[in-house]
């Protein structure tokens, strides 16, 4: 077993696995076969919904930070404060 995980099980440290996802507010058609054209309404511009998530390796607690700007150092600091 990894020493970090062993210490986490003994409550000596916290181990988190982090990742971010960026969702775009617009339809993206990857593959369509049809005989008539279909119009899909969508918001204008390139708006994103960003999600930074962390899961505790031992307790499996899920922590999230969401915003519509960027995932940057401030987002990571906000995550660590939570």
Buried (B, 14 or more C-beta within 10 A) or exposed (E): EEEEEEEBEEEEEBBBEBEBEEEEEEEEEEEEEEEEEEEEEEEEEEEBEBBBBBBBBBEEEEBEBEBEEEBEEEBBEEBEEE
